Amino acid sequence: MATNLPIRRVVLYKHGVGYFERRGGVTGSDTLHLDFKARDMNDVLKSLTVLDLSGGSVSAVSYDSTKPLEQLLSEATIRIPEDGSLTALLGQIKGARVRARVGGGQVEGAIIGLESLAVAAGETSVVRPFLTLLVGPSLRTFDVLDIAELEFLDEAVRKDLEFYLATVLSSYKKDSKRMSILTSGEGEREVFVSYVLEAPVWKTSYRILLDEGESPLLQGWALVDNTGDEDWVDVSLALVAGLPVSFVHDLYNPRYMRRPVVEVRTEAAAAPVIPEESFGGSADMMESEVDAMPMMSAPAMAPGRSKKMMRKEASFVGGPGGGGGPRLREVMEQSNQVTTLTKDVGDLFEYGVDRPVTVHRNQSALVPILHKPFEGRRVLLYNRTTREKNPMACIELKNTTGLTLEGGPVTVTEDERYVGEAMLDTMKPLDTRFVPYAVELGCVVSVEDNTEDGPVFRAVVSRGSLVVEYFHVRRTKYLVRNKGKRAQVLYVEHPRTGWELEKDMPAPAETTDGFWRFKRELAPGSQDELVVSERTRGHRQYSVSSAGPDDVAFFLSQRYVDAKMADALREVIAIRERVAALTRDEQQLTAERAQLFKDQERIRANIESLKSGVSQRELAERFVAKLNEQEDRLEAITRDLERLAKERQVAQEELNRRVQSLSSEAAF
């Protein structure tokens, strides 16, 4: 990164990006250079903002291509090998005009070539390179080793050489891409540059200090990571909680539009055609991409911390220790004087650190963001699904700090002793939460469950059914024994499963989405009992059309129906029995008819088998008489079945009408 444009402000977000501001001075039409990792180029191109704050302008911003080094070098007109770089270069630029300083004079000419000549050196000869130049109309040869300075007069050659050297230089930083900001103006000016990059999510951790007779103390630290290639030196740091929209969009790689290929047609010559004059135009296709700047707030700078103050702050970074009476709390209160500049930005919340922060590259830092007393106390919280036999020791924390507390781990100390850890959810100002940090073994809980059906409170006869309603009653008994020597405040979390509390139950101290919380005061060495009674509606359904006399008697005895309704039910039973009798008669006649049909088939078969003869004739006449008798009976059965079907239909319709017309309601 360029040292003349240092990082001045860093804003880290919870969704994995960071906003960076740079400020620096330029003179005239300077060019500023910034180096980024290749994977960050899309974010930079999406969010880069460049401003000349002193009246100048930014003419352009250029950046390295996506092509690999080998491909870029292959496109260069100049190649310089590792060995013999000067002679190799001069051999590639024949015809280029140069100005050479040889001895005390200068010579201008065009390069003809380079050749190696033997030069006597004592008794031996040495091969040395010689440069041949076309100077005016003559050729002149110079020993390359005697040339003190060589200036390229052709701008194209000079630019090719600069491009080659810049490309090779960029290869020394692996996965690095350079961005050049071209400014235009006069005199000394200030330039502002900002952009958004992928950055590690900042994290929070807290320490809670509990002392008997003192207000609880909350200390908060932000954990930030500088994974870049540049130190953050005395930067203004802000930390933003929330979830703004952010995405990755490929702007770095070139895009090409696929175009149709029109083949050349060979046709016979045609007469010229004069086209009509056009009265419209075609619209150009454009791609527009709108990217939102991250929300910013002006930093408030404060004087830097002294080394003494830094040493005092560092005394608590390692966690609490033991001993020293109230000294730990006093040292914490004196050493961590933190002023957090906070701001609500829409749905976001910003922590602004009130002093410059330094984090070296590839290092992380703990930054204090909170050091305040809060309103809270030590309580017990029992949840059967969390731990069946013991409650959890908790801090009932009310966020009276005035800040939004971002979620993170909490380390709890009590009377200068480590007592446990917890996780804190995000808390808005004045929110109250239970923060469980340890199991309270000095308190034991046992639970008993009992479920029964309560008395019927409502009976309804409607649409052929009798529905009786009652309450399922569930009683849960919590037996609590406080074996400790300290008075305790216990909250029992009883699950809400869609049942309602019975009317004689005291109201819970708190209600959450999933639990009722009942508050209990526990004296030292005492035992307490809490019974939670719940109820939910239940019902039983009886079919009126299938009820019998015993059922009616039961309904009447239970007061589900009154005497009038009982008489109506008995009439329904009588009609139903009439329908049943008619149905039985139909079934009997139908069975008899089926038997007659079967007998007739047998008789006809016998008649067919009889042959001529006196005895056979008499038997055949007997069978015929039997058939005639059965035919008469079949005709009578058919008439009876038609009559019974009509009577049964009338009775069934009457039964249905009676059943559907029954209606009553009784409340108890």
C-alpha positions in Angstrom: 0.0 0.0 0.0 1.2 3.6 -0.6 2.6 5.3 2.4 1.4 8.8 1.1 -2.2 7.7 1.5 -2.4 6.0 4.9 -5.5 4.4 6.4 -7.2 6.9 8.7 -10.6 5.3 9.5 -11.8 1.7 9.7 -15.4 0.6 10.2 -15.9 -3.2 10.7 -19.3 -4.8 10.2 -20.9 -8.0 11.5 -21.6 -9.4 8.1 -18.0 -9.8 6.9 -16.9 -6.5 5.4 -14.9 -3.5 6.4 -15.1 0.1 5.3 -11.7 1.8 5.0 -10.9 5.5 4.6 -7.6 7.0 3.4 -6.4 10.5 3.3 -3.2 11.9 2.0 -1.5 14.8 0.2 -0.7 15.2 -3.5 1.1 17.8 -5.5 0.2 18.8 -9.0 -0.8 15.9 -11.2 0.5 13.1 -9.0 -0.4 9.5 -9.3 -1.3 7.5 -6.2 -0.9 3.8 -6.0 -2.8 1.3 -3.9 -2.2 -2.5 -3.9 -5.0 -5.0 -3.3 -5.3 -8.7 -3.3 -6.9 -10.1 -6.4 -9.9 -11.5 -4.6 -10.7 -8.0 -3.2 -10.8 -6.3 -6.6 -14.5 -6.9 -7.1 -15.4 -5.3 -3.8 -13.0 -2.3 -4.4 -14.4 -1.7 -7.9 -17.9 -1.8 -6.5 -17.4 0.6 -3.7 -14.3 2.8 -4.5 -14.9 6.5 -3.9 -12.1 9.1 -4.7 -12.4 12.8 -3.9 -10.0 15.7 -4.3 -10.9 17.8 -1.3 -8.9 20.9 -2.3 -10.4 21.8 -5.7 -8.5 19.4 -7.9 -10.0 16.5 -9.8 -9.5 12.8 -10.4 -8.9 12.2 -14.0 -8.9 8.4 -14.0 -8.4 5.2 -11.9 -6.5 2.4 -13.6 -5.8 -1.1 -12.3 -3.9 -4.2 -13.3 -5.4 -6.7 -15.7 -6.7 -10.1 -14.8 -4.3 -11.7 -17.2 -1.5 -13.9 -15.6 2.1 -12.6 -15.6 3.3 -15.0 -18.3 0.6 -13.8 -20.7 1.3 -10.1 -19.9 5.0 -10.5 -20.5 4.4 -12.4 -23.7 2.5 -9.4 -25.1 5.3 -7.0 -24.3 7.7 -6.0 -27.2 10.7 -6.2 -24.9 12.0 -9.2 -23.0 14.9 -8.9 -20.6 16.5 -12.2 -19.5 18.0 -12.8 -16.1 21.7 -12.5 -17.4 23.1 -9.9 -19.7 20.1 -7.6 -19.3 21.7 -4.5 -20.9 23.1 -6.2 -23.9 19.9 -8.3 -24.4 17.8 -5.1 -24.2 20.0 -3.2 -26.7 19.8 -6.1 -29.1 16.0 -6.0 -29.1 15.5 -2.3 -29.9 17.4 -1.8 -33.2 16.4 1.5 -34.8 15.5 3.2 -31.5 17.0 6.6 -31.0 19.2 7.1 -27.9 21.4 9.7 -26.3 24.6 8.2 -24.9 27.1 9.9 -22.6 30.5 8.6 -23.3 33.4 10.1 -21.5 32.8 13.9 -21.3 30.5 14.2 -24.3 27.0 13.1 -25.5 26.1 11.4 -28.7 22.6 11.0 -30.3 21.9 8.3 -32.8 19.9 5.3 -33.8 20.9 1.8 -32.6 22.3 -0.3 -35.4 23.2 -3.3 -33.4 25.4 -4.9 -30.8 28.5 -7.0 -31.5 31.2 -8.7 -29.6 34.8 -7.7 -30.4 38.1 -9.0 -29.1 40.1 -6.4 -27.3 43.8 -6.8 -26.4 44.5 -6.9 -22.7 48.2 -7.4 -22.1 49.3 -10.7 -23.6 45.7 -11.9 -24.0 42.5 -10.6 -25.5 39.1 -10.1 -24.0 35.8 -10.2 -25.8 33.7 -7.0 -25.0 30.3 -5.8 -26.3 30.3 -2.8 -28.6 27.2 -0.7 -29.5 27.0 0.7 -33.1 25.0 3.9 -33.6 24.0 5.7 -36.7 25.0 9.3 -35.9 24.0 11.6 -38.7 25.4 10.0 -41.9 28.1 8.0 -40.2 28.3 4.9 -38.1 30.1 5.0 -34.7 31.0 2.2 -32.4 31.3 2.5 -28.6 32.4 0.1 -25.9 29.3 -0.6 -23.9 31.3 -0.6 -20.7 32.4 3.0 -21.5 28.8 4.3 -21.7 28.0 6.1 -18.5 24.4 7.0 -19.4 21.9 5.9 -22.0 18.7 7.8 -22.6 15.9 6.5 -24.8 14.5 9.2 -27.0 11.7 7.2 -28.5 8.6 7.5 -26.3 7.2 4.2 -27.5 10.3 2.3 -26.5 10.4 4.0 -23.1 6.8 3.1 -22.4 7.3 -0.5 -23.4 10.3 -0.7 -21.0 8.3 0.9 -18.2 5.4 -1.5 -18.7 7.7 -4.5 -18.7 9.5 -3.4 -15.5 6.2 -2.5 -13.7 4.8 -5.9 -14.7 7.8 -7.8 -13.4 7.8 -5.7 -10.2 4.1 -6.6 -9.6 4.9 -10.3 -9.8 7.0 -10.1 -6.6 3.8 -9.6 -4.6 1.9 -12.8 -5.2 -1.9 -12.3 -5.7 -1.4 -8.5 -5.7 -3.1 -6.1 -8.0 -2.1 -2.4 -8.3 -4.6 0.4 -8.6 -3.4 3.8 -9.8 -5.3 7.0 -9.1 -4.4 9.8 -11.5 -5.1 13.3 -10.1 -5.1 16.6 -11.8 -4.6 20.0 -10.2 -2.2 22.6 -9.0 -0.3 22.9 -5.8 -0.6 20.7 -2.6 -4.0 19.2 -2.1 -5.7 16.6 0.1 -7.2 13.4 -1.4 -9.9 11.2 0.2 -10.3 7.5 -0.8 -12.7 5.0 0.6 -13.7 1.5 -0.2 -15.3 -1.7 1.2 -13.4 -5.0 1.5 -14.0 -8.4 2.8 -12.9 -8.4 6.5 -13.2 -10.8 9.4 -16.3 -10.4 11.6 -15.5 -8.4 14.7 -16.4 -10.2 17.9 -17.3 -9.2 21.5 -16.5 -10.7 24.9 -17.6 -9.4 28.3 -16.5 -9.6 31.9 -19.0 -9.3 34.8 -17.8 -8.5 38.2 -20.0 -9.4 41.2 -19.2 -8.1 44.7 -21.4 -8.3 47.8 -23.0 -4.9 48.4 -21.7 -3.4 45.1 -23.4 -2.7 41.8 -22.4 -5.3 39.2 -19.8 -4.1 36.8 -19.8 -4.9 33.1 -16.7 -4.7 30.9 -16.9 -5.2 27.2 -14.1 -5.8 24.7 -14.2 -6.0 20.9 -11.9 -8.4 19.1 -10.7 -7.1 15.8 -8.4 -8.7 13.2 -6.2 -6.9 10.7 -5.6 -9.5 8.0 -4.4 -7.0 5.5 -0.9 -6.1 4.3 -0.7 -2.7 6.0 -0.6 -1.6 9.6 -3.4 0.3 11.1 -1.6 3.1 12.9 -3.7 5.5 15.0 -6.8 4.9 13.0 -10.3 5.9 14.0 -12.1 2.6 14.6 -15.8 2.0 14.6 -17.7 -1.2 15.0 -21.2 -1.6 13.5 -23.7 -4.3 14.5 -26.6 -5.1 12.2 -27.1 -6.9 8.9 -27.0 -4.6 5.9 -27.2 -6.1 2.4 -23.8 -7.1 1.0 -22.9 -9.3 -2.0 -20.1 -10.1 -4.4 -20.5 -9.0 -8.0 -17.9 -9.7 -10.7 -16.7 -6.4 -12.0 -13.0 -7.2 -12.3 -13.1 -9.8 -15.1 -13.7 -8.4 -18.6 -17.1 -9.1 -20.2 -17.8 -9.8 -23.8 -21.1 -9.7 -25.6 -21.7 -12.6 -28.0 -22.5 -11.2 -31.4 -24.1 -13.0 -34.4 -21.8 -14.0 -37.2 -23.0 -12.8 -40.6 -21.6 -14.8 -43.5 -20.6 -13.2 -46.7 -23.2 -14.0 -49.4 -22.3 -14.3 -53.0 -25.2 -13.3 -55.2 -25.8 -12.0 -58.6 -25.4 -8.3 -59.1 -28.6 -6.3 -58.6 -29.7 -2.9 -59.5 -29.2 -0.1 -57.0 -31.9 0.5 -54.5 -32.7 3.8 -52.8 -34.0 3.1 -49.3 -36.7 5.1 -47.6 -35.7 7.8 -45.2 -35.7 6.7 -41.6 -37.9 8.5 -39.0 -36.7 6.7 -35.9 -33.5 5.5 -34.1 -32.3 2.4 -32.2 -31.6 2.5 -28.5 -28.2 1.5 -27.2 -28.0 -1.5 -24.8 -26.5 -0.5 -21.5 -25.6 -2.3 -18.3 -26.1 -0.3 -15.2 -25.0 -1.4 -11.8 -25.8 0.6 -8.7 -23.9 -0.2 -5.5 -24.7 1.4 -2.2 -22.0 3.1 -0.1 -21.7 1.8 3.5 -23.3 4.1 6.0 -20.7 6.3 7.7 -20.6 8.4 10.7 -18.1 11.1 11.5 -15.4 9.9 14.0 -14.8 11.8 17.2 -11.1 11.8 17.9 -9.6 11.9 21.3 -6.0 12.2 22.6 -4.0 9.0 22.6 -3.6 6.9 25.7 -0.4 7.2 27.8 1.8 4.2 28.3 0.8 4.2 32.0 -2.9 4.0 31.0 -2.2 1.2 28.6 -0.4 -0.8 31.3 -3.4 -0.4 33.6 -5.8 -1.5 30.9 -3.7 -4.5 30.1 -3.9 -5.6 33.8 -7.3 -7.1 33.2 -7.0 -8.5 29.7 -5.7 -11.8 31.0 -8.8 -12.4 33.1 -9.5 -12.1 36.9 -7.1 -13.3 39.5 -7.4 -13.8 43.2 -6.4 -11.9 46.3 -6.1 -8.3 47.1 -9.5 -7.5 48.6 -11.3 -4.7 46.8 -8.1 -3.8 44.9 -9.2 -5.6 41.7 -12.4 -3.7 41.4 -10.7 -0.4 42.2 -8.0 -1.0 39.6 -10.6 -2.0 37.0 -12.6 1.2 37.6 -9.4 3.4 37.4 -7.6 1.6 34.5 -10.5 1.2 32.1 -12.0 4.6 31.6 -13.8 3.8 28.4 -16.0 6.3 26.5 -17.9 4.7 23.7 -19.4 7.0 21.1 -22.5 5.2 19.9 -24.9 6.0 17.1 -28.1 4.4 15.7 -27.9 4.3 11.9 -31.2 3.0 10.7 -31.3 -0.7 11.8 -27.6 -0.6 12.5 -25.8 0.3 15.8 -22.3 1.7 15.8 -19.7 1.6 18.5 -17.2 4.4 17.9 -13.9 4.0 19.9 -13.0 7.4 21.4 -9.2 7.1 20.9 -6.9 6.1 18.0 -6.2 2.4 17.6 -3.1 0.7 16.3 -3.3 -2.9 15.0 -0.3 -4.2 13.0 -0.8 -6.3 9.9 -1.6 -9.9 10.4 -2.3 -9.2 14.1 -5.4 -8.9 16.2 -6.3 -6.7 19.1 -8.7 -6.4 22.0 -10.3 -3.0 22.1 -12.3 -1.8 25.1 -15.8 -0.6 24.2 -17.6 -0.7 27.5 -16.9 -0.3 31.2 -20.0 0.5 33.2 -22.0 -0.6 36.2 -25.4 -2.1 35.4 -28.7 -2.9 37.2 -28.7 -6.6 38.0 -28.6 -9.3 40.7 -27.8 -12.9 41.3 -30.8 -15.3 40.9 -31.5 -18.9 40.3 -33.3 -20.1 37.1 -34.8 -23.6 36.9 -35.6 -25.3 33.6 -36.4 -29.0 33.7 -35.1 -29.5 30.2 -31.8 -27.8 30.9 -31.1 -29.7 34.1 -33.6 -31.8 35.9 -32.2 -31.8 39.5 -30.6 -28.3 39.9 -31.3 -24.7 38.9 -28.7 -22.6 37.1 -27.0 -19.7 38.9 -27.8 -16.6 36.8 -27.4 -12.9 36.6 -30.7 -11.0 36.0 -29.1 -8.4 33.8 -31.0 -5.2 32.9 -29.1 -3.3 30.2 -28.9 0.1 31.9 -25.6 1.0 30.1 -27.4 3.0 27.4 -25.7 0.9 24.7 -26.8 -2.0 22.5 -24.9 -5.0 23.8 -23.8 -7.2 20.9 -23.9 -11.0 21.6 -20.8 -12.7 22.9 -19.2 -14.8 25.7 -19.3 -13.6 29.2 -16.8 -14.5 32.0 -18.2 -14.0 35.5 -16.2 -13.3 38.7 -17.7 -13.1 42.1 -15.8 -11.7 45.1 -12.6 -11.8 42.9 -13.1 -15.5 42.0 -13.9 -17.1 38.7 -17.4 -18.6 39.0 -18.4 -19.4 35.4 -19.1 -18.4 31.8 -22.2 -17.6 29.7 -23.3 -16.5 26.3 -25.0 -13.1 26.0 -27.6 -12.5 23.2 -27.9 -9.1 21.6 -29.6 -6.7 24.1 -31.1 -3.3 23.3 -31.1 -0.6 26.0 -33.3 -1.5 29.0 -33.8 -5.1 27.9 -33.7 -7.7 30.7 -32.1 -11.1 30.3 -31.1 -14.0 32.5 -27.5 -14.9 32.0 -26.8 -18.4 33.4 -23.2 -19.1 34.2 -23.1 -22.1 36.6 -25.1 -25.0 38.1 -26.3 -24.3 41.6 -25.6 -27.6 43.4 -26.8 -26.1 46.7 -30.4 -26.2 45.5 -32.2 -29.4 44.6 -35.5 -29.7 42.7 -37.8 -32.6 42.2 -40.8 -32.7 39.9 -44.1 -34.7 39.9 -46.7 -34.7 37.1 -50.4 -35.6 37.4 -53.1 -35.5 34.7 -56.8 -36.0 35.1 -60.1 -35.1 33.4 -62.2 -32.5 35.1 -66.0 -32.3 35.3 -68.2 -31.6 32.3 -69.0 -28.0 32.0 -71.1 -28.0 28.8 -73.3 -30.4 26.8 -74.7 -29.7 23.4 -77.1 -31.7 21.3 -76.9 -30.7 17.6 -76.9 -32.3 14.2 -77.4 -35.8 15.4 -74.6 -35.7 18.0 -74.3 -35.1 21.7 -71.0 -33.4 22.5 -70.0 -33.0 26.2 -67.0 -30.6 26.9 -64.7 -30.8 29.9 -61.2 -29.7 30.9 -58.1 -31.9 30.9 -56.3 -30.8 34.1 -52.5 -31.2 34.5 -50.8 -30.5 37.8 -47.0 -30.2 38.0 -45.5 -30.0 41.5 -42.0 -28.5 42.0 -40.4 -29.4 45.3 -37.4 -27.1 46.0 -34.9 -27.6 48.8 -32.3 -24.8 49.4 -29.5 -26.5 51.2 -27.2 -23.4 51.2 -26.7 -20.7 53.8 -27.7 -17.9 51.5 -31.2 -16.7 50.8 -32.1 -17.2 47.1 -34.5 -15.9 44.5 -35.6 -18.7 42.3 -37.4 -18.4 38.9 -39.1 -21.6 37.8 -39.6 -21.9 34.0 -42.7 -23.9 33.3 -43.2 -24.7 29.6 -46.2 -23.3 27.7 -47.7 -26.0 25.6 -51.0 -24.4 24.5 -52.7 -25.1 27.9 -54.0 -22.3 30.1 -53.4 -21.7 33.7 -56.3 -22.5 36.0 -58.2 -19.6 37.4 -57.0 -20.0 41.0 -53.3 -20.0 39.9 -51.3 -16.9 40.8 -50.0 -15.0 37.7 -46.5 -15.7 36.7 -43.8 -13.1 37.3 -42.8 -13.2 33.6 -44.0 -14.7 30.4 -41.9 -15.6 27.4 -42.7 -17.2 24.1 -42.1 -20.7 25.5 -42.3 -20.5 29.3 -44.1 -19.1 32.3 -41.7 -17.9 35.0 -42.8 -18.2 38.6 -40.8 -16.4 41.2 -40.1 -18.0 44.6 -38.2 -16.7 47.6 -36.1 -19.3 49.3 -34.8 -18.9 52.8 -31.5 -20.5 53.9 -32.0 -24.3 54.5 -35.7 -24.1 53.6 -38.1 -26.1 51.4 -40.6 -24.7 49.1 -43.4 -26.2 46.9 -44.9 -24.8 43.8 -47.9 -26.4 42.1 -48.7 -25.3 38.5 -52.2 -26.2 37.4 -53.1 -26.1 33.8 -56.1 -27.0 31.8 -57.1 -27.5 28.2 -60.5 -28.3 26.6 -61.5 -31.8 25.8 -64.7 -33.4 24.6 -66.6 -36.7 24.1 -69.0 -37.2 21.3 -72.1 -39.6 21.2 -74.2 -40.4 18.2 -77.9 -39.7 19.0 -79.1 -42.0 16.2 -77.3 -45.0 17.8 -78.1 -44.3 21.5 -80.1 -46.9 23.4 -82.3 -46.7 26.5 -79.4 -47.2 28.8 -77.6 -44.3 27.1 -80.5 -42.0 27.5 -80.8 -42.9 31.2 -77.1 -42.1 31.6 -77.4 -38.8 29.8 -80.3 -37.9 32.0 -78.5 -38.9 35.2 -75.5 -36.8 34.2 -77.7 -33.9 33.4 -76.4 -33.8 29.8 -80.1 -33.6 28.7 -83.3 -32.6 30.4 -86.5 -34.7 30.7 -88.0 -33.2 27.5 -84.9 -34.1 25.5 -84.9 -37.5 27.1 -88.5 -38.1 25.8 -87.5 -37.0 22.4 -84.5 -39.4 22.4 -86.9 -42.2 23.4 -89.1 -41.4 20.5 -86.1 -41.5 18.2 -85.2 -44.9 19.7 -88.8 -46.2 19.0 -88.6 -45.0 15.4 -85.2 -46.5 15.0 -86.5 -49.9 16.3 -89.4 -49.6 13.8 -86.9 -49.1 11.0 -84.9 -52.0 12.2 -88.0 -54.3 12.4 -89.0 -53.4 8.8 -85.5 -54.0 7.7 -85.5 -57.5 9.3 -88.8 -58.3 7.6 -87.4 -57.3 4.3 -84.3 -59.5 4.9 -86.5 -62.5 5.8 -88.7 -62.1 2.7 -85.6 -61.6 0.5 -84.1 -64.8 1.9 -87.3 -66.7 1.4 -87.5 -65.6 -2.3 -84.0 -66.7 -2.9 -84.8 -70.1 -1.5 -87.9 -70.4 -3.7 -85.8 -69.5 -6.8 -83.4 -72.3 -5.9 -86.2 -74.8 -5.4 -87.7 -73.9 -8.7 -84.5 -74.6 -10.5 -84.4 -78.0 -8.9 -88.0 -78.8 -9.8 -87.5 -77.8 -13.4 -84.5 -80.0 -13.7 -86.5 -82.9 -12.3 -89.4 -82.4 -14.7 -86.9 -82.3 -17.6 -85.4 -85.6 -16.6 -88.7 -87.5 -16.4 -89.6 -89.6 -19.5 -92.9 -90.8 -20.8 -94.9 -93.3 -18.8 -97.9 -93.3 -16.5 -95.8 -93.1 -13.3 -93.6 -90.4 -14.6 -96.5 -88.3 -15.8 -98.1 -88.4 -12.4 -94.8 -87.2 -10.8 -94.4 -84.5 -13.4 -97.9 -83.2 -12.7 -97.0 -83.1 -9.0 -93.9 -81.0 -9.7 -95.9 -78.6 -11.9 -98.5 -78.1 -9.1 -95.6 -77.3 -6.8 -94.2 -74.8 -9.2 -97.6 -73.1 -9.5 -97.8 -72.9 -5.7 -94.3 -71.3 -5.4 -95.1 -68.8 -8.2 -98.1 -67.6 -6.2 -95.9 -67.2 -3.1 -93.3 -65.3 -5.1 -95.9 -62.8 -6.3 -97.0 -62.3 -2.7 -93.4 -61.8 -1.5 -92.9 -59.2 -4.2 -95.9 -57.2 -3.1 -94.8 -57.5 0.6 -91.3 -56.3 -0.3 -92.6 -53.3 -2.1 -94.8 -52.4 0.8 -92.0 -52.9 3.4 -89.6 -50.8 1.4 -92.0 -47.9 1.3 -92.8 -48.2 5.0 -89.1 -48.4 5.9 -88.3 -45.4 3.7 -91.0 -43.4 5.4 -89.8 -44.5 8.8 -86.1 -43.7 8.0 -87.0 -40.2 6.7 -88.9 -39.6 9.9 -85.9 -40.9 11.9 -83.5 -38.6 10.1 -85.8 -35.6 10.5 -86.2 -36.2 14.2 -82.5 -36.7 14.8 -81.5 -33.5 12.9 -84.2 -31.5 14.6 -82.9 -32.3 18.1 -81.1 -29.3 19.7 -80.3 -28.4 23.3 -77.5 -26.9 25.3 -76.7 -27.3 29.0 -74.0 -25.4 30.9 -72.6 -26.5 34.3 
